[in-house]
Amino acid sequence: MVSDPVDNAKDRVEAGTSCKGIQHGRAKLTEEDVKFIKYLPNYRGITMRLSEQFNVSVSLISCIRRNERWKHI
């Protein structure tokens, strides 16, 4: 049986071998950074300031704060 990429991804997640968080080779943030970003209170301009502080995109900061990325933290 031939597996497609979606099946392979599901298998990696189920087996716990998918690269997530700091295991990913291109990750710029640590788990401590993500916790800080997630639990910092909302105020005007916070997303832009955090993106500059951690040298990542504004969209990544927004996704982290909405729990769309780094969900395991």
CHARMM-style PDB file with segment names, atoms N, HN, CA, C and O in Angstrom:
ATOM      1  N   MET     1       0.841  -1.184   0.000  1.00  0.00      PROA
ATOM      2  CA  MET     1       0.000   0.000   0.000  1.00  0.00      PROA
ATOM      3  C   MET     1       0.886   1.248   0.000  1.00  0.00      PROA
ATOM      4  O   MET     1       1.860   1.328   0.749  1.00  0.00      PROA
ATOM      5  N   VAL     2       0.545   2.197  -0.831  1.00  0.00      PROA
ATOM      6  HN  VAL     2      -0.246   2.132  -1.440  1.00  0.00      PROA
ATOM      7  CA  VAL     2       1.321   3.425  -0.956  1.00  0.00      PROA
ATOM      8  C   VAL     2       0.705   4.493  -0.061  1.00  0.00      PROA
ATOM      9  O   VAL     2      -0.504   4.725  -0.094  1.00  0.00      PROA
ATOM     10  N   SER     3       1.555   5.145   0.745  1.00  0.00      PROA
ATOM     11  HN  SER     3       2.537   4.957   0.772  1.00  0.00      PROA
ATOM     12  CA  SER     3       1.081   6.204   1.638  1.00  0.00      PROA
ATOM     13  C   SER     3       1.261   7.566   0.975  1.00  0.00      PROA
ATOM     14  O   SER     3       2.235   7.795   0.258  1.00  0.00      PROA
ATOM     15  N   ASP     4       0.338   8.441   1.216  1.00  0.00      PROA
ATOM     16  HN  ASP     4      -0.454   8.256   1.799  1.00  0.00      PROA
ATOM     17  CA  ASP     4       0.499   9.804   0.731  1.00  0.00      PROA
ATOM     18  C   ASP     4       1.050  10.672   1.871  1.00  0.00      PROA
ATOM     19  O   ASP     4       1.092  10.217   3.014  1.00  0.00      PROA
ATOM     20  N   PRO     5       1.471  11.903   1.585  1.00  0.00      PROA
ATOM     21  CA  PRO     5       2.064  12.764   2.617  1.00  0.00      PROA
ATOM     22  C   PRO     5       1.167  13.009   3.821  1.00  0.00      PROA
ATOM     23  O   PRO     5       1.661  13.142   4.941  1.00  0.00      PROA
ATOM     24  N   VAL     6      -0.128  13.069   3.611  1.00  0.00      PROA
ATOM     25  HN  VAL     6      -0.529  12.961   2.702  1.00  0.00      PROA
ATOM     26  CA  VAL     6      -1.060  13.293   4.719  1.00  0.00      PROA
ATOM     27  C   VAL     6      -1.041  12.097   5.671  1.00  0.00      PROA
ATOM     28  O   VAL     6      -1.008  12.265   6.890  1.00  0.00      PROA
ATOM     29  N   ASP     7      -1.062  10.900   5.109  1.00  0.00      PROA
ATOM     30  HN  ASP     7      -1.089  10.764   4.119  1.00  0.00      PROA
ATOM     31  CA  ASP     7      -0.994   9.687   5.945  1.00  0.00      PROA
ATOM     32  C   ASP     7       0.324   9.640   6.714  1.00  0.00      PROA
ATOM     33  O   ASP     7       0.351   9.288   7.893  1.00  0.00      PROA
ATOM     34  N   ASN     8       1.409   9.997   6.040  1.00  0.00      PROA
ATOM     35  HN  ASN     8       1.387  10.283   5.082  1.00  0.00      PROA
ATOM     36  CA  ASN     8       2.714   9.990   6.705  1.00  0.00      PROA
ATOM     37  C   ASN     8       2.748  10.980   7.864  1.00  0.00      PROA
ATOM     38  O   ASN     8       3.289  10.674   8.927  1.00  0.00      PROA
ATOM     39  N   ALA     9       2.179  12.154   7.668  1.00  0.00      PROA
ATOM     40  HN  ALA     9       1.739  12.402   6.805  1.00  0.00      PROA
ATOM     41  CA  ALA     9       2.150  13.165   8.728  1.00  0.00      PROA
ATOM     42  C   ALA     9       1.330  12.673   9.917  1.00  0.00      PROA
ATOM     43  O   ALA     9       1.738  12.842  11.067  1.00  0.00      PROA
ATOM     44  N   LYS    10       0.184  12.068   9.646  1.00  0.00      PROA
ATOM     45  HN  LYS    10      -0.146  11.931   8.712  1.00  0.00      PROA
ATOM     46  CA  LYS    10      -0.651  11.526  10.722  1.00  0.00      PROA
ATOM     47  C   LYS    10       0.090  10.442  11.493  1.00  0.00      PROA
ATOM     48  O   LYS    10       0.014  10.379  12.721  1.00  0.00      PROA
ATOM     49  N   ASP    11       0.804   9.591  10.768  1.00  0.00      PROA
ATOM     50  HN  ASP    11       0.866   9.642   9.771  1.00  0.00      PROA
ATOM     51  CA  ASP    11       1.575   8.527  11.419  1.00  0.00      PROA
ATOM     52  C   ASP    11       2.659   9.107  12.325  1.00  0.00      PROA
ATOM     53  O   ASP    11       2.881   8.601  13.425  1.00  0.00      PROA
ATOM     54  N   ARG    12       3.340  10.171  11.871  1.00  0.00      PROA
ATOM     55  HN  ARG    12       3.160  10.583  10.978  1.00  0.00      PROA
ATOM     56  CA  ARG    12       4.380  10.799  12.690  1.00  0.00      PROA
ATOM     57  C   ARG    12       3.802  11.383  13.965  1.00  0.00      PROA
ATOM     58  O   ARG    12       4.397  11.260  15.036  1.00  0.00      PROA
ATOM     59  N   VAL    13       2.648  12.016  13.852  1.00  0.00      PROA
ATOM     60  HN  VAL    13       2.165  12.115  12.982  1.00  0.00      PROA
ATOM     61  CA  VAL    13       2.011  12.614  15.028  1.00  0.00      PROA
ATOM     62  C   VAL    13       1.603  11.521  16.007  1.00  0.00      PROA
ATOM     63  O   VAL    13       1.859  11.637  17.205  1.00  0.00      PROA
ATOM     64  N   GLU    14       0.977  10.469  15.514  1.00  0.00      PROA
ATOM     65  HN  GLU    14       0.769  10.374  14.541  1.00  0.00      PROA
ATOM     66  CA  GLU    14       0.544   9.373  16.378  1.00  0.00      PROA
ATOM     67  C   GLU    14       1.725   8.680  17.061  1.00  0.00      PROA
ATOM     68  O   GLU    14       1.620   8.261  18.214  1.00  0.00      PROA
ATOM     69  N   ALA    15       2.834   8.563  16.359  1.00  0.00      PROA
ATOM     70  HN  ALA    15       2.919   8.904  15.423  1.00  0.00      PROA
ATOM     71  CA  ALA    15       4.008   7.893  16.914  1.00  0.00      PROA
ATOM     72  C   ALA    15       4.837   8.824  17.799  1.00  0.00      PROA
ATOM     73  O   ALA    15       5.731   8.379  18.519  1.00  0.00      PROA
ATOM     74  N   GLY    16       4.528  10.115  17.736  1.00  0.00      PROA
ATOM     75  HN  GLY    16       3.802  10.476  17.151  1.00  0.00      PROA
ATOM     76  CA  GLY    16       5.268  11.082  18.545  1.00  0.00      PROA
ATOM     77  C   GLY    16       6.637  11.405  17.992  1.00  0.00      PROA
ATOM     78  O   GLY    16       7.521  11.832  18.735  1.00  0.00      PROA
ATOM     79  N   THR    17       6.827  11.210  16.699  1.00  0.00      PROA
ATOM     80  HN  THR    17       6.109  10.863  16.096  1.00  0.00      PROA
ATOM     81  CA  THR    17       8.130  11.471  16.099  1.00  0.00      PROA
ATOM     82  C   THR    17       8.152  12.711  15.222  1.00  0.00      PROA
ATOM     83  O   THR    17       9.159  12.976  14.565  1.00  0.00      PROA
ATOM     84  N   SER    18       7.075  13.473  15.194  1.00  0.00      PROA
ATOM     85  HN  SER    18       6.257  13.258  15.728  1.00  0.00      PROA
ATOM     86  CA  SER    18       7.071  14.691  14.380  1.00  0.00      PROA
ATOM     87  C   SER    18       7.886  15.769  15.080  1.00  0.00      PROA
ATOM     88  O   SER    18       7.912  15.854  16.308  1.00  0.00      PROA
ATOM     89  N   CYS    19       8.543  16.582  14.282  1.00  0.00      PROA
ATOM     90  HN  CYS    19       8.522  16.513  13.284  1.00  0.00      PROA
ATOM     91  CA  CYS    19       9.361  17.669  14.828  1.00  0.00      PROA
ATOM     92  C   CYS    19       8.449  18.843  15.164  1.00  0.00      PROA
ATOM     93  O   CYS    19       7.790  19.409  14.292  1.00  0.00      PROA
ATOM     94  N   LYS    20       8.426  19.193  16.440  1.00  0.00      PROA
ATOM     95  HN  LYS    20       8.961  18.733  17.149  1.00  0.00      PROA
ATOM     96  CA  LYS    20       7.640  20.346  16.844  1.00  0.00      PROA
ATOM     97  C   LYS    20       8.429  21.107  17.887  1.00  0.00      PROA
ATOM     98  O   LYS    20       9.265  20.544  18.593  1.00  0.00      PROA
ATOM     99  N   GLY    21       8.155  22.373  17.968  1.00  0.00      PROA
ATOM    100  HN  GLY    21       7.476  22.830  17.394  1.00  0.00      PROA
ATOM    101  CA  GLY    21       8.841  23.192  18.948  1.00  0.00      PROA
ATOM    102  C   GLY    21      10.322  23.286  18.681  1.00  0.00      PROA
ATOM    103  O   GLY    21      10.738  23.467  17.537  1.00  0.00      PROA
ATOM    104  N   ILE    22      11.118  23.167  19.715  1.00  0.00      PROA
ATOM    105  HN  ILE    22      10.780  23.020  20.645  1.00  0.00      PROA
ATOM    106  CA  ILE    22      12.553  23.336  19.568  1.00  0.00      PROA
ATOM    107  C   ILE    22      13.209  22.155  18.864  1.00  0.00      PROA
ATOM    108  O   ILE    22      14.379  22.240  18.491  1.00  0.00      PROA
ATOM    109  N   GLN    23      12.486  21.059  18.673  1.00  0.00      PROA
ATOM    110  HN  GLN    23      11.535  20.989  18.976  1.00  0.00      PROA
ATOM    111  CA  GLN    23      13.026  19.919  17.926  1.00  0.00      PROA
ATOM    112  C   GLN    23      13.157  20.250  16.444  1.00  0.00      PROA
ATOM    113  O   GLN    23      13.965  19.652  15.733  1.00  0.00      PROA
ATOM    114  N   HSD    24      12.358  21.206  15.988  1.00  0.00      PROA
ATOM    115  HN  HSD    24      11.702  21.691  16.566  1.00  0.00      PROA
ATOM    116  CA  HSD    24      12.397  21.589  14.582  1.00  0.00      PROA
ATOM    117  C   HSD    24      13.696  22.347  14.324  1.00  0.00      PROA
ATOM    118  O   HSD    24      14.051  23.250  15.082  1.00  0.00      PROA
ATOM    119  N   GLY    25      14.387  21.992  13.282  1.00  0.00      PROA
ATOM    120  HN  GLY    25      14.099  21.259  12.666  1.00  0.00      PROA
ATOM    121  CA  GLY    25      15.696  22.554  13.001  1.00  0.00      PROA
ATOM    122  C   GLY    25      15.729  24.047  12.734  1.00  0.00      PROA
ATOM    123  O   GLY    25      16.774  24.678  12.896  1.00  0.00      PROA
ATOM    124  N   ARG    26      14.608  24.623  12.328  1.00  0.00      PROA
ATOM    125  HN  ARG    26      13.760  24.110  12.196  1.00  0.00      PROA
ATOM    126  CA  ARG    26      14.585  26.047  12.001  1.00  0.00      PROA
ATOM    127  C   ARG    26      13.898  26.897  13.065  1.00  0.00      PROA
ATOM    128  O   ARG    26      13.642  28.080  12.839  1.00  0.00      PROA
ATOM    129  N   ALA    27      13.606  26.324  14.195  1.00  0.00      PROA
ATOM    130  HN  ALA    27      13.814  25.363  14.379  1.00  0.00      PROA
ATOM    131  CA  ALA    27      12.919  27.064  15.263  1.00  0.00      PROA
ATOM    132  C   ALA    27      13.809  28.182  15.789  1.00  0.00      PROA
ATOM    133  O   ALA    27      14.991  27.967  16.058  1.00  0.00      PROA
ATOM    134  N   LYS    28      13.241  29.372  15.933  1.00  0.00      PROA
ATOM    135  HN  LYS    28      12.281  29.547  15.714  1.00  0.00      PROA
ATOM    136  CA  LYS    28      13.967  30.514  16.474  1.00  0.00      PROA
ATOM    137  C   LYS    28      13.629  30.769  17.936  1.00  0.00      PROA
ATOM    138  O   LYS    28      14.357  31.471  18.638  1.00  0.00      PROA
ATOM    139  N   LEU    29      12.532  30.202  18.383  1.00  0.00      PROA
ATOM    140  HN  LEU    29      11.941  29.632  17.813  1.00  0.00      PROA
ATOM    141  CA  LEU    29      12.055  30.454  19.739  1.00  0.00      PROA
ATOM    142  C   LEU    29      12.277  29.243  20.632  1.00  0.00      PROA
ATOM    143  O   LEU    29      12.303  28.105  20.164  1.00  0.00      PROA
ATOM    144  N   THR    30      12.434  29.502  21.903  1.00  0.00      PROA
ATOM    145  HN  THR    30      12.413  30.427  22.283  1.00  0.00      PROA
ATOM    146  CA  THR    30      12.502  28.426  22.883  1.00  0.00      PROA
ATOM    147  C   THR    30      11.121  28.266  23.513  1.00  0.00      PROA
ATOM    148  O   THR    30      10.236  29.095  23.300  1.00  0.00      PROA
ATOM    149  N   GLU    31      10.942  27.218  24.273  1.00  0.00      PROA
ATOM    150  HN  GLU    31      11.660  26.544  24.446  1.00  0.00      PROA
ATOM    151  CA  GLU    31       9.660  27.012  24.951  1.00  0.00      PROA
ATOM    152  C   GLU    31       9.403  28.135  25.956  1.00  0.00      PROA
ATOM    153  O   GLU    31       8.257  28.545  26.142  1.00  0.00      PROA
ATOM    154  N   GLU    32      10.445  28.629  26.599  1.00  0.00      PROA
ATOM    155  HN  GLU    32      11.376  28.295  26.448  1.00  0.00      PROA
ATOM    156  CA  GLU    32      10.293  29.738  27.552  1.00  0.00      PROA
ATOM    157  C   GLU    32       9.832  31.000  26.834  1.00  0.00      PROA
ATOM    158  O   GLU    32       8.995  31.742  27.348  1.00  0.00      PROA
ATOM    159  N   ASP    33      10.386  31.247  25.628  1.00  0.00      PROA
ATOM    160  HN  ASP    33      11.066  30.645  25.209  1.00  0.00      PROA
ATOM    161  CA  ASP    33       9.960  32.402  24.829  1.00  0.00      PROA
ATOM    162  C   ASP    33       8.478  32.305  24.505  1.00  0.00      PROA
ATOM    163  O   ASP    33       7.742  33.284  24.630  1.00  0.00      PROA
ATOM    164  N   VAL    34       8.043  31.119  24.088  1.00  0.00      PROA
ATOM    165  HN  VAL    34       8.641  30.323  23.986  1.00  0.00      PROA
ATOM    166  CA  VAL    34       6.647  30.923  23.694  1.00  0.00      PROA
ATOM    167  C   VAL    34       5.713  31.108  24.888  1.00  0.00      PROA
ATOM    168  O   VAL    34       4.652  31.719  24.760  1.00  0.00      PROA
ATOM    169  N   LYS    35       6.104  30.587  26.039  1.00  0.00      PROA
ATOM    170  HN  LYS    35       6.966  30.092  26.143  1.00  0.00      PROA
ATOM    171  CA  LYS    35       5.281  30.780  27.242  1.00  0.00      PROA
ATOM    172  C   LYS    35       5.146  32.262  27.552  1.00  0.00      PROA
ATOM    173  O   LYS    35       4.059  32.728  27.891  1.00  0.00      PROA
ATOM    174  N   PHE    36       6.230  32.998  27.440  1.00  0.00      PROA
ATOM    175  HN  PHE    36       7.113  32.619  27.165  1.00  0.00      PROA
ATOM    176  CA  PHE    36       6.210  34.441  27.678  1.00  0.00      PROA
ATOM    177  C   PHE    36       5.262  35.127  26.697  1.00  0.00      PROA
ATOM    178  O   PHE    36       4.448  35.963  27.091  1.00  0.00      PROA
ATOM    179  N   ILE    37       5.372  34.767  25.418  1.00  0.00      PROA
ATOM    180  HN  ILE    37       6.032  34.088  25.098  1.00  0.00      PROA
ATOM    181  CA  ILE    37       4.537  35.369  24.372  1.00  0.00      PROA
ATOM    182  C   ILE    37       3.066  35.046  24.601  1.00  0.00      PROA
ATOM    183  O   ILE    37       2.213  35.927  24.495  1.00  0.00      PROA
ATOM    184  N   LYS    38       2.762  33.786  24.915  1.00  0.00      PROA
ATOM    185  HN  LYS    38       3.455  33.070  25.001  1.00  0.00      PROA
ATOM    186  CA  LYS    38       1.364  33.362  25.077  1.00  0.00      PROA
ATOM    187  C   LYS    38       0.670  34.017  26.257  1.00  0.00      PROA
ATOM    188  O   LYS    38      -0.501  34.384  26.167  1.00  0.00      PROA
ATOM    189  N   TYR    39       1.382  34.164  27.355  1.00  0.00      PROA
ATOM    190  HN  TYR    39       2.334  33.866  27.429  1.00  0.00      PROA
ATOM    191  CA  TYR    39       0.710  34.568  28.580  1.00  0.00      PROA
ATOM    192  C   TYR    39       0.915  36.032  28.944  1.00  0.00      PROA
ATOM    193  O   TYR    39       0.490  36.467  30.015  1.00  0.00      PROA
ATOM    194  N   LEU    40       1.560  36.797  28.069  1.00  0.00      PROA
ATOM    195  HN  LEU    40       1.905  36.443  27.199  1.00  0.00      PROA
ATOM    196  CA  LEU    40       1.691  38.227  28.276  1.00  0.00      PROA
ATOM    197  C   LEU    40       0.336  38.879  27.998  1.00  0.00      PROA
ATOM    198  O   LEU    40      -0.289  38.571  26.983  1.00  0.00      PROA
ATOM    199  N   PRO    41      -0.131  39.769  28.870  1.00  0.00      PROA
ATOM    200  CA  PRO    41      -1.433  40.404  28.641  1.00  0.00      PROA
ATOM    201  C   PRO    41      -1.470  41.182  27.323  1.00  0.00      PROA
ATOM    202  O   PRO    41      -0.451  41.700  26.865  1.00  0.00      PROA
ATOM    203  N   ASN    42      -2.646  41.254  26.729  1.00  0.00      PROA
ATOM    204  HN  ASN    42      -3.473  40.834  27.101  1.00  0.00      PROA
ATOM    205  CA  ASN    42      -2.827  42.006  25.491  1.00  0.00      PROA
ATOM    206  C   ASN    42      -2.825  43.502  25.753  1.00  0.00      PROA
ATOM    207  O   ASN    42      -3.476  43.982  26.681  1.00  0.00      PROA
ATOM    208  N   TYR    43      -2.103  44.219  24.946  1.00  0.00      PROA
ATOM    209  HN  TYR    43      -1.574  43.830  24.192  1.00  0.00      PROA
ATOM    210  CA  TYR    43      -2.203  45.669  24.916  1.00  0.00      PROA
ATOM    211  C   TYR    43      -1.776  46.143  23.542  1.00  0.00      PROA
ATOM    212  O   TYR    43      -1.132  45.404  22.797  1.00  0.00      PROA
ATOM    213  N   ARG    44      -2.122  47.338  23.215  1.00  0.00      PROA
ATOM    214  HN  ARG    44      -2.645  47.938  23.820  1.00  0.00      PROA
ATOM    215  CA  ARG    44      -1.892  47.866  21.879  1.00  0.00      PROA
ATOM    216  C   ARG    44      -0.405  47.814  21.515  1.00  0.00      PROA
ATOM    217  O   ARG    44       0.443  48.283  22.274  1.00  0.00      PROA
ATOM    218  N   GLY    45      -0.105  47.253  20.373  1.00  0.00      PROA
ATOM    219  HN  GLY    45      -0.794  46.872  19.757  1.00  0.00      PROA
ATOM    220  CA  GLY    45       1.247  47.201  19.864  1.00  0.00      PROA
ATOM    221  C   GLY    45       2.100  46.058  20.370  1.00  0.00      PROA
ATOM    222  O   GLY    45       3.277  45.968  20.019  1.00  0.00      PROA
ATOM    223  N   ILE    46       1.538  45.183  21.186  1.00  0.00      PROA
ATOM    224  HN  ILE    46       0.582  45.256  21.472  1.00  0.00      PROA
ATOM    225  CA  ILE    46       2.322  44.103  21.768  1.00  0.00      PROA
ATOM    226  C   ILE    46       2.860  43.150  20.706  1.00  0.00      PROA
ATOM    227  O   ILE    46       3.996  42.688  20.813  1.00  0.00      PROA
ATOM    228  N   THR    47       2.073  42.854  19.697  1.00  0.00      PROA
ATOM    229  HN  THR    47       1.150  43.230  19.611  1.00  0.00      PROA
ATOM    230  CA  THR    47       2.492  41.900  18.675  1.00  0.00      PROA
ATOM    231  C   THR    47       3.714  42.413  17.920  1.00  0.00      PROA
ATOM    232  O   THR    47       4.668  41.668  17.699  1.00  0.00      PROA
ATOM    233  N   MET    48       3.686  43.664  17.533  1.00  0.00      PROA
ATOM    234  HN  MET    48       2.910  44.269  17.713  1.00  0.00      PROA
ATOM    235  CA  MET    48       4.818  44.249  16.814  1.00  0.00      PROA
ATOM    236  C   MET    48       6.066  44.283  17.697  1.00  0.00      PROA
ATOM    237  O   MET    48       7.163  43.961  17.239  1.00  0.00      PROA
ATOM    238  N   ARG    49       5.901  44.666  18.937  1.00  0.00      PROA
ATOM    239  HN  ARG    49       5.010  44.927  19.309  1.00  0.00      PROA
ATOM    240  CA  ARG    49       7.048  44.725  19.847  1.00  0.00      PROA
ATOM    241  C   ARG    49       7.665  43.349  20.076  1.00  0.00      PROA
ATOM    242  O   ARG    49       8.887  43.203  20.098  1.00  0.00      PROA
ATOM    243  N   LEU    50       6.810  42.343  20.247  1.00  0.00      PROA
ATOM    244  HN  LEU    50       5.817  42.462  20.230  1.00  0.00      PROA
ATOM    245  CA  LEU    50       7.318  40.988  20.454  1.00  0.00      PROA
ATOM    246  C   LEU    50       8.037  40.460  19.215  1.00  0.00      PROA
ATOM    247  O   LEU    50       9.062  39.787  19.326  1.00  0.00      PROA
ATOM    248  N   SER    51       7.496  40.765  18.035  1.00  0.00      PROA
ATOM    249  HN  SER    51       6.663  41.311  17.945  1.00  0.00      PROA
ATOM    250  CA  SER    51       8.145  40.299  16.809  1.00  0.00      PROA
ATOM    251  C   SER    51       9.529  40.922  16.656  1.00  0.00      PROA
ATOM    252  O   SER    51      10.461  40.260  16.200  1.00  0.00      PROA
ATOM    253  N   GLU    52       9.665  42.169  17.029  1.00  0.00      PROA
ATOM    254  HN  GLU    52       8.908  42.707  17.399  1.00  0.00      PROA
ATOM    255  CA  GLU    52      10.970  42.823  16.970  1.00  0.00      PROA
ATOM    256  C   GLU    52      11.912  42.262  18.032  1.00  0.00      PROA
ATOM    257  O   GLU    52      13.094  42.045  17.766  1.00  0.00      PROA
ATOM    258  N   GLN    53      11.393  42.029  19.220  1.00  0.00      PROA
ATOM    259  HN  GLN    53      10.433  42.205  19.436  1.00  0.00      PROA
ATOM    260  CA  GLN    53      12.215  41.526  20.319  1.00  0.00      PROA
ATOM    261  C   GLN    53      12.782  40.144  20.000  1.00  0.00      PROA
ATOM    262  O   GLN    53      13.955  39.879  20.262  1.00  0.00      PROA
ATOM    263  N   PHE    54      11.950  39.262  19.432  1.00  0.00      PROA
ATOM    264  HN  PHE    54      10.997  39.478  19.219  1.00  0.00      PROA
ATOM    265  CA  PHE    54      12.364  37.889  19.182  1.00  0.00      PROA
ATOM    266  C   PHE    54      12.824  37.649  17.743  1.00  0.00      PROA
ATOM    267  O   PHE    54      13.193  36.531  17.384  1.00  0.00      PROA
ATOM    268  N   ASN    55      12.800  38.699  16.923  1.00  0.00      PROA
ATOM    269  HN  ASN    55      12.500  39.607  17.215  1.00  0.00      PROA
ATOM    270  CA  ASN    55      13.252  38.621  15.534  1.00  0.00      PROA
ATOM    271  C   ASN    55      12.494  37.556  14.733  1.00  0.00      PROA
ATOM    272  O   ASN    55      13.089  36.754  14.013  1.00  0.00      PROA
ATOM    273  N   VAL    56      11.183  37.572  14.875  1.00  0.00      PROA
ATOM    274  HN  VAL    56      10.699  38.224  15.460  1.00  0.00      PROA
ATOM    275  CA  VAL    56      10.300  36.692  14.113  1.00  0.00      PROA
ATOM    276  C   VAL    56       9.191  37.556  13.513  1.00  0.00      PROA
ATOM    277  O   VAL    56       9.090  38.743  13.823  1.00  0.00      PROA
ATOM    278  N   SER    57       8.372  36.967  12.667  1.00  0.00      PROA
ATOM    279  HN  SER    57       8.454  36.003  12.415  1.00  0.00      PROA
ATOM    280  CA  SER    57       7.322  37.733  12.000  1.00  0.00      PROA
ATOM    281  C   SER    57       6.160  38.056  12.943  1.00  0.00      PROA
ATOM    282  O   SER    57       5.922  37.371  13.938  1.00  0.00      PROA
ATOM    283  N   VAL    58       5.460  39.115  12.591  1.00  0.00      PROA
ATOM    284  HN  VAL    58       5.653  39.671  11.783  1.00  0.00      PROA
ATOM    285  CA  VAL    58       4.265  39.511  13.338  1.00  0.00      PROA
ATOM    286  C   VAL    58       3.218  38.403  13.248  1.00  0.00      PROA
ATOM    287  O   VAL    58       2.512  38.130  14.219  1.00  0.00      PROA
ATOM    288  N   SER    59       3.122  37.771  12.086  1.00  0.00      PROA
ATOM    289  HN  SER    59       3.695  37.994  11.297  1.00  0.00      PROA
ATOM    290  CA  SER    59       2.120  36.714  11.917  1.00  0.00      PROA
ATOM    291  C   SER    59       2.421  35.517  12.815  1.00  0.00      PROA
ATOM    292  O   SER    59       1.493  34.888  13.322  1.00  0.00      PROA
ATOM    293  N   LEU    60       3.703  35.186  13.025  1.00  0.00      PROA
ATOM    294  HN  LEU    60       4.457  35.697  12.613  1.00  0.00      PROA
ATOM    295  CA  LEU    60       4.031  34.086  13.933  1.00  0.00      PROA
ATOM    296  C   LEU    60       3.617  34.425  15.358  1.00  0.00      PROA
ATOM    297  O   LEU    60       3.045  33.583  16.050  1.00  0.00      PROA
ATOM    298  N   ILE    61       3.894  35.628  15.798  1.00  0.00      PROA
ATOM    299  HN  ILE    61       4.358  36.312  15.235  1.00  0.00      PROA
ATOM    300  CA  ILE    61       3.493  36.053  17.144  1.00  0.00      PROA
ATOM    301  C   ILE    61       1.979  35.960  17.279  1.00  0.00      PROA
ATOM    302  O   ILE    61       1.475  35.467  18.288  1.00  0.00      PROA
ATOM    303  N   SER    62       1.256  36.429  16.275  1.00  0.00      PROA
ATOM    304  HN  SER    62       1.665  36.829  15.455  1.00  0.00      PROA
ATOM    305  CA  SER    62      -0.212  36.367  16.309  1.00  0.00      PROA
ATOM    306  C   SER    62      -0.706  34.927  16.388  1.00  0.00      PROA
ATOM    307  O   SER    62      -1.621  34.622  17.152  1.00  0.00      PROA
ATOM    308  N   CYS    63      -0.103  34.047  15.603  1.00  0.00      PROA
ATOM    309  HN  CYS    63       0.640  34.295  14.982  1.00  0.00      PROA
ATOM    310  CA  CYS    63      -0.501  32.635  15.621  1.00  0.00      PROA
ATOM    311  C   CYS    63      -0.218  31.988  16.973  1.00  0.00      PROA
ATOM    312  O   CYS    63      -1.013  31.184  17.458  1.00  0.00      PROA
ATOM    313  N   ILE    64       0.900  32.334  17.573  1.00  0.00      PROA
ATOM    314  HN  ILE    64       1.546  32.987  17.179  1.00  0.00      PROA
ATOM    315  CA  ILE    64       1.221  31.788  18.898  1.00  0.00      PROA
ATOM    316  C   ILE    64       0.202  32.271  19.912  1.00  0.00      PROA
ATOM    317  O   ILE    64      -0.276  31.482  20.728  1.00  0.00      PROA
ATOM    318  N   ARG    65      -0.137  33.546  19.876  1.00  0.00      PROA
ATOM    319  HN  ARG    65       0.251  34.186  19.214  1.00  0.00      PROA
ATOM    320  CA  ARG    65      -1.070  34.111  20.853  1.00  0.00      PROA
ATOM    321  C   ARG    65      -2.486  33.567  20.666  1.00  0.00      PROA
ATOM    322  O   ARG    65      -3.258  33.525  21.623  1.00  0.00      PROA
ATOM    323  N   ARG    66      -2.838  33.150  19.449  1.00  0.00      PROA
ATOM    324  HN  ARG    66      -2.211  33.183  18.671  1.00  0.00      PROA
ATOM    325  CA  ARG    66      -4.150  32.541  19.184  1.00  0.00      PROA
ATOM    326  C   ARG    66      -4.118  31.023  19.337  1.00  0.00      PROA
ATOM    327  O   ARG    66      -5.116  30.351  19.077  1.00  0.00      PROA
ATOM    328  N   ASN    67      -2.967  30.476  19.761  1.00  0.00      PROA
ATOM    329  HN  ASN    67      -2.156  31.021  19.973  1.00  0.00      PROA
ATOM    330  CA  ASN    67      -2.762  29.050  19.953  1.00  0.00      PROA
ATOM    331  C   ASN    67      -2.911  28.255  18.662  1.00  0.00      PROA
ATOM    332  O   ASN    67      -3.404  27.127  18.673  1.00  0.00      PROA
ATOM    333  N   GLU    68      -2.484  28.846  17.552  1.00  0.00      PROA
ATOM    334  HN  GLU    68      -2.084  29.763  17.543  1.00  0.00      PROA
ATOM    335  CA  GLU    68      -2.479  28.143  16.265  1.00  0.00      PROA
ATOM    336  C   GLU    68      -1.113  27.533  15.982  1.00  0.00      PROA
ATOM    337  O   GLU    68      -0.998  26.619  15.166  1.00  0.00      PROA
ATOM    338  N   ARG    69      -0.087  28.029  16.646  1.00  0.00      PROA
ATOM    339  HN  ARG    69      -0.180  28.771  17.309  1.00  0.00      PROA
ATOM    340  CA  ARG    69       1.260  27.484  16.540  1.00  0.00      PROA
ATOM    341  C   ARG    69       1.768  27.202  17.945  1.00  0.00      PROA
ATOM    342  O   ARG    69       1.310  27.824  18.904  1.00  0.00      PROA
ATOM    343  N   TRP    70       2.691  26.291  18.076  1.00  0.00      PROA
ATOM    344  HN  TRP    70       3.063  25.786  17.297  1.00  0.00      PROA
ATOM    345  CA  TRP    70       3.242  25.893  19.372  1.00  0.00      PROA
ATOM    346  C   TRP    70       2.114  25.483  20.321  1.00  0.00      PROA
ATOM    347  O   TRP    70       2.117  25.864  21.491  1.00  0.00      PROA
ATOM    348  N   LYS    71       1.160  24.715  19.821  1.00  0.00      PROA
ATOM    349  HN  LYS    71       1.158  24.405  18.870  1.00  0.00      PROA
ATOM    350  CA  LYS    71      -0.004  24.293  20.599  1.00  0.00      PROA
ATOM    351  C   LYS    71       0.365  23.417  21.776  1.00  0.00      PROA
ATOM    352  O   LYS    71      -0.375  23.361  22.757  1.00  0.00      PROA
ATOM    353  N   HSD    72       1.484  22.735  21.701  1.00  0.00      PROA
ATOM    354  HN  HSD    72       2.086  22.780  20.904  1.00  0.00      PROA
ATOM    355  CA  HSD    72       1.866  21.804  22.772  1.00  0.00      PROA
ATOM    356  C   HSD    72       2.374  22.517  24.002  1.00  0.00      PROA
ATOM    357  O   HSD    72       2.625  21.872  25.020  1.00  0.00      PROA
ATOM    358  N   ILE    73       2.532  23.817  23.946  1.00  0.00      PROA
ATOM    359  HN  ILE    73       2.327  24.341  23.119  1.00  0.00      PROA
ATOM    360  CA  ILE    73       2.997  24.601  25.112  1.00  0.00      PROA
ATOM    361  C   ILE    73       1.781  25.173  25.808  1.00  0.00      PROA
ATOM    362  OT1 ILE    73       1.915  25.869  26.814  1.00  0.00      PROA
TER     363      ILE     73
END
